[in-house]
Amino acid sequence: MRRGAKSGLVVLAAVLGLAASSCGNGVIDKSTDGVPPAEATGTLRVLIPSFPPSTKGRAEFDKVVEDFKKTYPKMKVEPDFATYSTLNEKMSTSIAAGIPYDVMVTGVGWIQPFASKRIFADLAPYGVTPEVIEEKSIGALVPAATYDGKLYAYPLVADARAAALRISAFKEAGLDPDKPPANIEELKAVAEKLTVRNAKGTITRSGMDLAAPTSFRQTYTTLLASTGTPLYVDGQPNYSNEKGLETLNLLKSLINNVQPYGQQNAAQQPLVLTGEAAMGIVGGAVDCSDKGIGKKNCDDLKFFRFNSGKEVEFVGGDLASIGSRSRHKEAAWSFIQSLTKPSSLDAIAKLNKKLPAYKDAANSPQAKSNPLSKFVAEGLPLAIYEGGSANWLEMRANFDSQLTQAVLGQKDPAKVLANLAGQSR
């Protein structure tokens, strides 16, 4: 869920300029909208980071194309297997060249910025409503796919987060592992009790691993949401307030108290999975085999979610949109239909260690493959996410840098939140 934010400014600047000048008329294909699918010709351009550029990834993508061609046999499919670090650049380049993508897969938090610049098409003409997402996909992701009351994306896979604790560490500290910290006040007290130091006072086992050694954006968003306070409401900042300040001060109280700033292991894996932390934020999957962390480590783990009045689960993921400048919108929707078939979503989920974004994800092959995936799959109805503003791609880097300055005591937390809120408007 860590996205390449630096190039967000580049693509948005490019989009703004192009939207104003209406330049970019290099599309060669004639429109196929309204043409019977069996007779439609042309090239469907697909920007998709969901399939790794590996032999397995290409093979699974070819299956989606094969299914699409049952409806559009004469159309070619031109995939661009981007990564999230190159996604913005590729989108801006395609727009500038006048050859826009027909199908674009982006992430949670990306929909509002691009929909506000009219880069994505409204999915209502294809029968996609919030009710459809709630019935067939993950209803909690409807806000993530919505801008100005309209749906601009269809969820493919969910990338969820949870918290984990070491059962042995809890028992060692005289704590009940069946009663994890229920709110942010308890979190601090429990984390401090679980922290182990040597005779010199140096932390030898962190009481709480905050998941990212130098980035607190997603952890802040999760803890804030657990108080019943979303990051944005109707596109407006909702964190420069009492709950926002309380949450940021909590993070400040944890760093260099229960976890050294910048701590990570060589594998850059969650420290709680290996016993280097007693609690911690983890991703959406764990390998309990001998090739992973092993059964002994897995058996010592218990998963939980933060709840300071509202139980929440941080969720990112991949969402598919139709390009507003596409000359093949009907074909693009047909491709998305092939992409969102359960077999396709199961393949994407396995390739990326994420969860398929269909209704019964808790019974998906990925959820059944390991205890952590099963836990986060059951929590998908509790999904919250980062972003929500039209300038979120620009704001992400600001959040990372300014939250860090507040956590390290370099800037006043209240002033940081007020400044970020001002930049978000």
C-alpha positions as CSV (number, residue, x, y, z in Angstrom):
1,M,0.0,0.0,0.0
2,R,3.0,2.3,0.0
3,R,2.6,4.2,-3.2
4,G,5.1,6.3,-5.2
5,A,3.9,9.7,-4.1
6,K,6.6,11.9,-5.6
7,S,5.3,11.7,-9.2
8,G,1.7,12.5,-8.1
9,L,2.5,16.2,-8.5
10,V,3.8,15.5,-12.0
11,V,0.7,13.8,-13.3
12,L,-1.7,16.2,-11.7
13,A,0.1,19.2,-13.2
14,A,0.1,17.5,-16.6
15,V,-3.6,16.6,-16.3
16,L,-4.6,20.1,-15.3
17,G,-2.7,21.6,-18.3
18,L,-4.1,19.1,-20.7
19,A,-7.6,19.5,-19.5
20,A,-7.4,23.3,-19.9
21,S,-5.9,23.2,-23.4
22,S,-7.9,20.2,-24.6
23,C,-4.7,19.0,-26.4
24,G,-3.9,15.4,-27.0
25,N,-5.6,14.2,-30.1
26,G,-3.3,11.4,-31.1
27,V,-5.8,8.5,-30.7
28,I,-5.8,6.6,-34.0
29,D,-8.6,4.1,-33.3
30,K,-12.2,5.0,-34.2
31,S,-14.7,4.7,-31.5
32,T,-16.2,1.3,-31.0
33,D,-19.0,2.4,-28.7
34,G,-22.3,1.5,-30.2
35,V,-20.7,-1.1,-32.5
36,P,-21.8,-4.7,-32.0
37,P,-19.0,-6.4,-29.9
38,A,-18.5,-9.2,-32.5
39,E,-17.7,-6.5,-35.1
40,A,-15.6,-4.1,-33.0
41,T,-12.0,-3.7,-34.0
42,G,-9.1,-1.6,-32.5
43,T,-6.8,-1.8,-29.6
44,L,-7.8,-1.7,-25.9
45,R,-5.0,-0.2,-23.9
46,V,-4.9,-1.4,-20.3
47,L,-2.7,0.0,-17.6
48,I,-2.5,-2.6,-14.9
49,P,-0.1,-3.0,-11.9
50,S,-2.1,-6.0,-10.6
51,F,-0.3,-8.7,-12.5
52,P,3.5,-9.0,-11.8
53,P,5.6,-9.0,-14.9
54,S,6.5,-12.6,-14.4
55,T,5.7,-15.8,-16.4
56,K,2.9,-16.5,-13.9
57,G,1.6,-13.0,-14.0
58,R,1.5,-12.8,-17.8
59,A,-0.2,-16.2,-18.0
60,E,-3.0,-15.2,-15.6
61,F,-3.5,-11.9,-17.5
62,D,-3.8,-13.8,-20.8
63,K,-6.7,-15.8,-19.3
64,V,-8.5,-12.5,-18.7
65,V,-7.8,-11.5,-22.3
66,E,-9.1,-14.8,-23.5
67,D,-12.3,-14.3,-21.6
68,F,-12.7,-10.8,-22.9
69,K,-12.3,-12.0,-26.5
70,K,-15.3,-14.2,-26.2
71,T,-17.2,-11.0,-26.4
72,Y,-14.9,-8.8,-28.4
73,P,-13.1,-11.4,-30.7
74,K,-11.6,-8.8,-33.1
75,M,-10.2,-6.4,-30.6
76,K,-6.5,-6.4,-29.6
77,V,-5.5,-5.9,-25.9
78,E,-2.3,-3.9,-25.2
79,P,-1.3,-4.3,-21.6
80,D,1.1,-2.0,-19.7
81,F,2.3,-3.9,-16.6
82,A,3.1,-0.8,-14.6
83,T,4.1,-0.7,-11.0
84,Y,2.7,1.7,-8.5
85,S,5.9,3.6,-8.5
86,T,5.6,4.3,-12.3
87,L,1.8,4.5,-12.6
88,N,1.5,8.3,-12.4
89,E,4.3,8.9,-14.9
90,K,2.7,6.5,-17.4
91,M,-0.7,8.0,-17.0
92,S,0.6,11.6,-17.6
93,T,2.7,10.5,-20.5
94,S,-0.3,8.7,-22.2
95,I,-2.5,11.8,-21.8
96,A,0.2,14.1,-23.1
97,A,0.7,11.8,-26.2
98,G,-3.0,11.8,-26.9
99,I,-3.3,8.1,-26.6
100,P,-5.1,7.5,-23.3
101,Y,-5.6,4.2,-21.6
102,D,-9.0,2.6,-21.9
103,V,-8.8,0.7,-18.6
104,M,-6.7,2.0,-15.7
105,V,-6.1,0.2,-12.4
106,T,-5.1,2.4,-9.6
107,G,-5.3,2.3,-5.8
108,V,-7.5,3.3,-2.9
109,G,-6.9,7.0,-2.3
110,W,-6.3,7.7,-6.0
111,I,-9.9,7.8,-7.3
112,Q,-10.9,11.3,-6.0
113,P,-7.8,13.0,-7.4
114,F,-8.2,11.6,-10.9
115,A,-12.0,11.7,-11.0
116,S,-11.9,15.3,-10.0
117,K,-9.7,16.0,-13.1
118,R,-12.1,14.0,-15.3
119,I,-9.6,11.3,-16.1
120,F,-12.0,8.5,-15.1
121,A,-15.5,7.9,-16.5
122,D,-18.6,7.6,-14.3
123,L,-19.6,3.9,-14.2
124,A,-23.3,4.6,-13.8
125,P,-24.0,4.0,-17.5
126,Y,-22.8,0.5,-17.0
127,G,-25.1,-0.2,-14.2
128,V,-22.5,0.2,-11.4
129,T,-24.1,1.7,-8.3
130,P,-23.2,1.6,-4.6
131,E,-25.8,-1.1,-4.3
132,V,-24.0,-3.3,-6.8
133,I,-20.7,-2.9,-5.0
134,E,-22.3,-3.7,-1.7
135,E,-24.0,-6.8,-3.2
136,K,-21.1,-8.2,-5.2
137,S,-17.9,-6.6,-3.8
138,I,-16.8,-4.8,-0.6
139,G,-19.5,-2.3,0.4
140,A,-17.1,-0.5,2.8
141,L,-15.0,0.5,-0.3
142,V,-17.8,2.4,-1.9
143,P,-16.6,5.7,-0.5
144,A,-13.1,4.9,-1.8
145,A,-14.5,4.5,-5.3
146,T,-16.7,7.6,-5.2
147,Y,-16.2,11.2,-6.0
148,D,-18.9,13.9,-5.9
149,G,-21.6,11.2,-5.5
150,K,-20.6,9.1,-8.5
151,L,-18.8,5.8,-8.7
152,Y,-15.6,5.8,-10.8
153,A,-14.0,2.5,-10.0
154,Y,-14.7,-1.2,-9.3
155,P,-12.7,-3.0,-6.6
156,L,-10.4,-5.8,-7.7
157,V,-8.4,-6.8,-4.7
158,A,-8.1,-5.6,-1.1
159,D,-4.8,-5.0,0.7
160,A,-5.7,-5.1,4.4
161,R,-3.8,-4.4,7.6
162,A,-4.2,-5.8,11.1
163,A,-2.4,-5.7,14.4
164,A,-0.7,-8.7,16.0
165,L,0.6,-9.6,19.4
166,R,3.0,-12.3,20.7
167,I,1.2,-14.6,23.1
168,S,4.4,-15.5,24.9
169,A,5.4,-11.8,25.3
170,F,2.0,-11.0,26.8
171,K,2.1,-13.8,29.3
172,E,5.7,-12.9,30.2
173,A,4.6,-9.4,31.0
174,G,1.6,-10.7,33.1
175,L,-0.9,-9.6,30.4
176,D,-3.8,-11.6,29.0
177,P,-3.3,-12.2,25.3
178,D,-7.0,-12.7,24.9
179,K,-7.5,-9.1,25.9
180,P,-5.4,-7.0,23.5
181,P,-5.5,-3.2,24.0
182,A,-8.9,-2.0,23.0
183,N,-8.2,1.7,22.5
184,I,-5.4,4.1,22.1
185,E,-5.1,4.8,25.8
186,E,-4.6,1.1,26.6
187,L,-2.3,0.7,23.6
188,K,0.3,3.1,25.2
189,A,0.2,1.4,28.6
190,V,0.4,-2.1,27.2
191,A,3.2,-1.2,24.8
192,E,5.2,0.3,27.5
193,K,4.8,-2.8,29.7
194,L,5.8,-5.1,26.8
195,T,9.0,-3.1,26.0
196,V,12.2,-4.8,27.1
197,R,15.4,-2.8,27.8
198,N,18.9,-3.8,28.7
199,A,20.9,-2.5,31.7
200,K,21.8,0.6,29.8
201,G,18.2,1.4,29.0
202,T,18.5,0.5,25.3
203,I,15.4,-1.1,23.8
204,T,16.1,-4.8,23.0
205,R,12.5,-5.7,22.2
206,S,10.0,-3.1,21.1
207,G,6.7,-3.0,22.8
208,M,4.9,-1.9,19.6
209,D,6.1,-1.9,16.0
210,L,4.3,0.9,14.1
211,A,4.9,-0.9,10.7
212,A,6.8,1.9,8.9
213,P,10.1,3.0,10.4
214,T,9.9,6.6,9.2
215,S,6.3,7.0,7.9
216,F,3.3,7.3,10.1
217,R,0.6,8.2,7.7
218,Q,-1.3,4.9,7.5
219,T,-0.9,4.2,11.2
220,Y,-2.2,7.7,12.1
221,T,-5.1,7.2,9.7
222,T,-6.0,3.9,11.3
223,L,-5.8,5.0,14.9
224,L,-7.7,8.2,14.1
225,A,-10.5,6.2,12.4
226,S,-10.7,3.9,15.4
227,T,-12.0,6.9,17.4
228,G,-14.8,7.3,14.8
229,T,-13.0,10.1,13.1
230,P,-12.4,9.6,9.3
231,L,-9.5,11.5,7.8
232,Y,-11.8,13.4,5.4
233,V,-15.5,14.0,5.3
234,D,-17.0,15.0,2.0
235,G,-13.5,15.8,0.7
236,Q,-12.8,18.1,3.6
237,P,-10.0,17.5,6.2
238,N,-11.3,16.1,9.5
239,Y,-8.2,15.7,11.6
240,S,-7.3,19.2,12.9
241,N,-9.4,18.6,15.9
242,E,-9.3,17.1,19.4
243,K,-9.3,13.5,18.2
244,G,-6.7,14.2,15.5
245,L,-4.4,15.8,18.1
246,E,-4.9,13.1,20.6
247,T,-3.9,10.5,18.0
248,L,-0.8,12.3,16.9
249,N,0.3,12.8,20.5
250,L,-0.1,9.1,21.1
251,L,2.3,8.3,18.2
252,K,4.7,10.9,19.6
253,S,4.6,9.2,23.0
254,L,5.4,5.8,21.4
255,I,8.4,6.6,19.3
256,N,11.7,6.2,21.1
257,N,9.7,5.1,24.1
258,V,8.4,1.7,23.0
259,Q,10.1,1.6,19.6
260,P,13.3,3.3,18.3
261,Y,12.7,5.6,15.4
262,G,13.6,4.0,12.1
263,Q,13.7,0.5,13.5
264,Q,13.4,-2.3,10.9
265,N,15.0,-5.7,10.2
266,A,17.1,-6.7,7.2
267,A,14.1,-8.3,5.5
268,Q,11.9,-5.2,6.1
269,Q,9.2,-7.4,7.6
270,P,6.9,-6.7,10.5
271,L,9.0,-7.1,13.7
272,V,6.2,-8.8,15.6
273,L,6.3,-11.8,13.2
274,T,9.8,-12.6,14.2
275,G,9.6,-11.7,17.9
276,E,11.6,-8.5,17.6
277,A,8.5,-6.7,18.8
278,A,5.8,-7.8,21.2
279,M,3.0,-6.1,19.2
280,G,2.9,-4.6,15.8
281,I,1.0,-3.7,12.7
282,V,1.1,-6.4,10.0
283,G,0.1,-6.8,6.4
284,G,-2.6,-9.1,5.1
285,A,-0.8,-12.4,4.9
286,V,1.7,-14.5,6.7
287,D,3.7,-17.6,5.5
288,C,3.6,-20.1,8.3
289,S,5.6,-22.7,6.4
290,D,9.3,-23.5,6.9
291,K,10.0,-21.2,4.0
292,G,8.3,-18.4,5.9
293,I,8.3,-17.6,9.6
294,G,7.5,-21.2,10.6
295,K,4.6,-22.8,12.5
296,K,6.1,-22.1,16.0
297,N,6.1,-18.3,15.3
298,C,2.6,-18.5,13.8
299,D,1.3,-20.3,16.8
300,D,2.6,-17.5,19.0
301,L,0.6,-14.9,17.2
302,K,-2.8,-13.5,17.9
303,F,-4.4,-10.9,15.6
304,F,-6.6,-7.9,16.6
305,R,-8.0,-4.6,15.3
306,F,-7.9,-1.2,16.9
307,N,-11.1,0.0,18.5
308,S,-11.2,3.3,20.3
309,G,-15.0,3.4,20.0
310,K,-15.1,2.0,16.4
311,E,-13.5,-1.2,15.3
312,V,-11.7,-0.6,12.0
313,E,-9.4,-2.3,9.5
314,F,-7.1,-0.3,7.2
315,V,-7.6,-1.4,3.6
316,G,-6.0,-0.4,0.4
317,G,-6.1,-2.3,-2.8
318,D,-6.6,-2.2,-6.6
319,L,-9.5,-0.6,-8.3
320,A,-10.4,-0.6,-12.1
321,S,-11.6,2.5,-13.9
322,I,-12.6,3.4,-17.4
323,G,-10.6,6.3,-19.0
324,S,-12.9,9.2,-19.7
325,R,-11.1,9.8,-23.1
326,S,-11.4,6.2,-24.2
327,R,-12.8,5.5,-27.6
328,H,-13.7,2.0,-26.4
329,K,-15.7,2.6,-23.2
330,E,-18.1,-0.3,-23.8
331,A,-15.2,-2.7,-24.5
332,A,-13.4,-1.3,-21.5
333,W,-16.3,-2.2,-19.3
334,S,-16.5,-5.7,-20.8
335,F,-12.8,-6.1,-20.0
336,I,-13.4,-5.0,-16.4
337,Q,-16.2,-7.6,-16.2
338,S,-13.7,-10.3,-17.2
339,L,-11.2,-8.9,-14.8
340,T,-13.7,-9.1,-11.9
341,K,-14.7,-12.7,-12.3
342,P,-14.0,-14.7,-9.2
343,S,-11.3,-16.8,-11.0
344,S,-9.5,-13.7,-12.1
345,L,-9.7,-12.0,-8.7
346,D,-8.4,-15.2,-7.0
347,A,-5.4,-15.3,-9.3
348,I,-4.6,-11.6,-8.7
349,A,-5.0,-12.1,-4.9
350,K,-2.6,-15.1,-4.9
351,L,0.0,-13.3,-7.1
352,N,0.0,-10.3,-4.8
353,K,-0.8,-11.8,-1.4
354,K,-4.0,-9.7,-1.2
355,L,-7.7,-10.6,-0.9
356,P,-10.2,-10.8,-3.8
357,A,-12.7,-8.0,-3.6
358,Y,-15.7,-10.1,-3.9
359,K,-18.5,-10.6,-1.4
360,D,-17.4,-13.9,0.1
361,A,-13.7,-13.0,0.4
362,A,-13.6,-14.8,3.8
363,N,-14.0,-18.1,2.0
364,S,-11.6,-17.4,-0.9
365,P,-8.6,-19.6,-1.5
366,Q,-6.3,-16.8,-0.3
367,A,-8.2,-16.3,3.0
368,K,-8.0,-20.0,3.6
369,S,-4.3,-20.2,2.9
370,N,-3.1,-18.6,6.2
371,P,-4.5,-17.3,9.5
372,L,-3.7,-13.7,8.9
373,S,-5.5,-13.5,5.5
374,K,-8.5,-15.2,7.1
375,F,-8.5,-12.7,9.9
376,V,-8.3,-9.6,7.7
377,A,-10.9,-11.1,5.2
378,E,-13.4,-11.3,8.0
379,G,-12.7,-7.6,8.8
380,L,-13.3,-6.2,5.3
381,P,-16.7,-4.8,6.2
382,L,-14.9,-2.6,8.8
383,A,-12.6,-1.1,6.1
384,I,-11.3,2.4,6.3
385,Y,-8.8,4.0,4.0
386,E,-6.5,6.9,3.6
387,G,-7.2,9.8,1.2
388,G,-10.6,11.2,0.3
389,S,-9.6,14.6,-1.0
390,A,-9.1,15.8,-4.6
391,N,-5.5,16.7,-3.9
392,W,-4.6,13.6,-1.9
393,L,-1.7,12.5,-4.2
394,E,-0.1,15.8,-3.4
395,M,-0.9,15.6,0.3
396,R,0.6,12.2,1.0
397,A,4.2,13.3,0.9
398,N,3.2,16.3,3.1
399,F,1.6,14.0,5.6
400,D,4.6,11.7,5.8
401,S,7.1,14.5,6.3
402,Q,5.1,16.7,8.7
403,L,3.7,13.9,10.8
404,T,7.3,12.7,11.3
405,Q,8.4,16.2,12.3
406,A,5.6,16.2,14.9
407,V,6.4,12.7,16.2
408,L,10.1,13.6,16.6
409,G,9.3,16.8,18.5
410,Q,10.6,19.1,15.7
411,K,7.2,20.8,15.2
412,D,4.2,21.4,17.4
413,P,1.6,18.6,16.7
414,A,-1.4,21.0,16.7
415,K,0.3,23.4,14.3
416,V,1.2,20.5,12.0
417,L,-2.4,19.3,11.8
418,A,-3.7,22.8,11.2
419,N,-1.1,23.3,8.5
420,L,-2.0,20.0,6.8
421,A,-5.7,20.8,6.9
422,G,-5.1,24.2,5.3
423,Q,-3.1,22.6,2.5
424,S,-6.0,20.0,2.0
425,R,-8.7,22.6,1.3
